[in-house]
Amino acid sequence: HRPNPETLYDVEAGYLLHGKKYQLATTAYFMYYVDQLVLTGEINSVGAPIMTNADQSFRTGIEIISQYKPLKWFTWKINGTFSLNKILNYTEFIDDWDSGEQRQYFIGTTNISFSPNIVANNEFIFTPVKNFNISWVTKFVSRQYIDNSSRKEYSIDPYCVNNLQLSYTIHTKPIPEIGLYFQINNIFHA
């Protein structure tokens, strides 16, 4: 069946603090949905993800973006989102292939699929010479559920990856900016 259009009510408040060597931006938010389209964890016959309407759901949390530059050649950036992402009064439908019936289970309040509660990044940027940056980026993502049941066996474990990035920018008259990039992802194979 065709999904219903979703309706979103969003309230946000932010604050920006800016100094000579630092910058901090925070945003608190509350988003209430009626008929939010959420991923079910299923795929259709051609491999595309299936979405369904969740009658009532919400996302609430805080986003933080910060930067500190104590030295000309060093910048430290941190950003993250800390949130709750919930479906209210959720009922799960499961096909019983033995009986040919579809069973329904009332779960109540549950986590929205593919919506981790924490996504955080830390980045150290070194600039040994003009236009050349060496960055060490660490990213953490908390547990994600691949369906809306909130069962641990249907989830992706929390993970943390470390990436190394090298970038060099060339400025010329015919082309104002040319960027060269080299990146190694997940250095520790975590």
LOKE-687553 format. One record per residue: z, x, y of N, C-alpha, C in turn. Coordinates in steps of 0.05 Angstrom, whole numbers, plus 5000, padded with zeros to 4 digits. Layout:
<rs>
ZXYZXYZXY ...
</rs>
This chain:
<rs>
500050174976500050005000500050185025 499050075046498850215072501650245084 502350475094504950505107504950375134 507350295143507750175169507850405190 507050345215507350555236510350605241 511050855246513850915251514550885281 517050825286518050805313520351005316 520251155339522251365344523651315370 526351325369527951315393529251595396 528751735418529552015420531252055445 533552185442535252255465535752555463 535152705484535552995484536853085510 538453295508539653415532539553715528 538753855549538454145546539754295569 540154555564541354725585540054995583 539455115606538155375607539955565624 540655795613542155995626540456245628 540056345652538256565655539556785672 539557025661540657255676538557475677 539357705688537457935690536658045663 538558055644537958175618538057965595 538657725601538957525579537857255588 537357095567536456825571537556655547 538556425553539656245532538855965538 537555835519536755555522537855395498 539155175504540155005482539154715487 538654585466537854305467539254155445 540753945452542053765433540253515431 539953415407538153185405539152985384 538352735388538752525368536252355367 535052345343532552205339533051985318 532751735326533051515307530351395301 529751355275527151255266527350985253 525450815258524950575242522250625228 522250595201519850645185518750925188 520551125189519551405189517951465164 515651595169514051685146515351945135 516151935109517352175097515852245071 515752495065514552585040516252505017 514952424995516452344971516752564951 515252774954515152984933512952944913 511652704914509552644895506852734908 504852754891502152804900500252594888 498052544902496252344892494152474873 492152324865490252424844488552654854 488452704880486952934890488753154901 491353134896493253344903494353324931 493853104945494953074972497752964971 499553044989502352944988502452644994 504252504980504552214985506952175003 506551995023508751935042509451635039 511851565046512751295046514451245070 514850985077516650925099519550915090 521251035106524151015103525050815125 526350595117526950385136528450485160 530650635155532250745177532951035171 532551205190533251485186533851615213 534951855212535551995237535452295233 535052435255535252725256536952785280 538952955277540653025300541553315296 541753445319542553725317542353865344 542354135341542154305365540154525360 538554585380536654815379537655025398 537555275390538455495407536255705408 535555795431533556005435534856205454 535056455445536356655463534756925462 535057065483533857335485535657515502 535957755492537557955506535958215507 535658325531534158575534535958775549 537658915534539459105546538159365556 535859435543534459675549531459615553 530059785567527259735572525659725547 526459885527524959905502526059735478 528059565484529259405462529759125471 528958925455529458645460530558525434 532558355437533758215414533457915418 532057775399531657495401532957355378 534257135384535456955363534656675369 533856525349533356245353534056095327 534755845329535455695306535755395312 535555245291536054955292538154895271 540254755279542454675262542554365263 541954235241541453945242542453795218 542553535221542853345199540353175199 539153135176536652975173537052785150 537552525157538552335137536852075137 536551965113535551695109537951515103 538051285116540251095111539350895091 541150805073540650595054538150635038 537850875026535350945011535450834983 533250724974532950634946530650794934 531150924911529151084898527850924875 525250944873523750814851522751024832 523250994806522451184786521051034764 518651134756517151014734518451094708 518950894691519950944664517550914645 516451144636514051154620514451044592 516951044582517550934556517350634555 518450504576518550214577516150094593 514850264610512750164627513750024652 516350044657517549914680518050114702 518550014726519350184748522250114754 523950314752526850274757527450354786 529350204797530250274824533150344824 533850554840536550654842537350664871 539450524878540450534906542050794910 541150964928542451214933544251204957 543551044977545051035002544051245022 545951385035545151585054544351835039 542051945046540952175031539452365050 538852605041537452795058534452735059 533152775081530252745084528952985070 526952925054525653145039524353345058 524353595049523153825064524253855092 526853795095528153815122530753975119 530554235120533054405117534854355141 537454375136539454345158539654585176 538854815166538955065182536355215179 535155285202532855465203533555665225 533955915218534856115238533156365236 532556485259530956725261532356935278 532257185270533257405285530957605288 530557715312528357905316529258135333 528858375323529358615339526558725346 526058765372523458865381523859135395 522559335384522659605396519959665409 519959765433517459835447517560135454 516760315434516960595439515060705460 512660575463510760635484509560375495 508560385518507360145531505260015513 505459755511503559585495503759605465 505759755455506159785426508959685419 509059485401511659365392511959395362 514459455355515359455327517459245325 517059045308518958815305519958795277 522658755275523958695250524858405252 523758225235524257945237525657845211 527957725214529357605192529457305196 528657155175528656865176530356755153 532056565159533756425140533056125140 532756015116532255725114534155615093 535755415100537655305081536255125060 537855015042536754855020534954635030 532654595016530854375022530454214997 530453955000529953774977527053694976 525853694952522953634950522453344945 524653184943524352894944526652794960 527052534961529152414978531652334962 532052454938534352384922536752554927 536452784940538552974946539753094920 538253094899539253224874538453524875 540453684869540053974871537754074853 537453954830535254044812532453984823 532353824844529753774858529853894886 530554144887530854274913529854564912 529454664936528754954939531255094948 532055294934534555444942534255564970 536555604984536355735009535156015006 533756105026532556375024532556515051 532356775049532256945073530057155068 528257185087526157385085526257575109 525357815104525158015125522258115127 521258115152518458195157518358425177 516458595174515958815193513358755206 513258765233510858715248510358945268 507859035268506959235288504759105304 504859135331502759025348502059215370 499559225377498559395399496559235415 496959235441495159085459493459285475 490859235475488959395491487959215513 487959325538486859185561484259315570 482159165572479559265581478359075602 476359165617475058995636473358775624 471658835604470058625593471658415578 473658505563475458325548478358385558 479558195572482158255585484358355566 484358245541486458315523485458315494 485958525480485258545452487858615437 488658455418491058505403490558595375 491858815366491658915339494458865326 494358755302496858675288496858775260 499258865251499658935223502358825215 502458695192504958565184505458585155 507958645147508858645119510858425117 510358225100512158005097513958035073 516357935075518257935053518658205040 519458395057519758675049521558715024 523758565023525658605001525058414977 522958264978522158074957524457894948 525857794969528157624963527357344954 
</rs>
